[in-house]
């Protein structure tokens, strides 16, 4: 059972061979932020009879982690919750600050992604890209950019990460002013913590800025793309897919962290 009072990096396992890659990414984050690693399996009610087997497998995972990294705090958590309620339950009751998920199974977490109050880090289970020290951040007109900037600053402060921002190129005066405010706010935050950063002005509007950021990330030495999720979700979005889903799919083995602008985010405790 997990200790609920200490902030945690939660790896959402699937009790498959692919878990190994996810756990390694989780370990890296736990080391960066000096947090407990929590290995979670969220089973369906129809699997209840296998509860003990699931528990044992999680404990085996934890034992391997302790064998490989004796100083790392690690716990296990076995739940049976709806995907919609799971993120906030983890944040409120178990002090989760990041969830690590398999990007190949993104569709399983689409609903949770729109409801979460903690960042979702999507990683390809075979990805070896995990230094997390060259970040790329798109900046658009939304005020919630402050949330993605804050998380970028955590990587800058605790992992000496360098950050590249690419600002949207909107046409209307109000949108331009909002992008400018966000760009300036981000610059001040990074300078406050003496984080090395570069700023670029993109060629696309706020609606397409995230895709330009993805192109730049894939063409550079970026090892983490930090984006905001969708602020407004329409029936059409649900039909054709949210932009963040398209970005994660196209990112391949590049890790992508998605921050939900629809909810207040929990913050990292130093």
PEPETA-V584570 format. One line per field, one symbol per residue. burial: b if it has 9 or more other ideal C-beta (glycine too) atoms within 8 Angstrom, else e. Layout:
# PEPETA-V584570
burial=???
This chain:
# PEPETA-V584570
burial=ebeeebbbbbbbbbeeebbebbbbbbbbbbbbbebbbbbbbbbeeebeeebeebbebbbebbeebbeeeeebebbbbbbeeebebbbbbbbeebbbbbbbbbbebbeebbebbbbbbbbbbbbbbebeebebbbbbbbbbbbebbbbbbbbbbbbbeebebbbbbbbbbbeeeebbebbeebbebbbebbeebebebebbebebbbeebbbbbbebbbebebbbbbbbbbeeeeeebeeeebbbbbbbeebeebbbbbbbbeeebeeeee
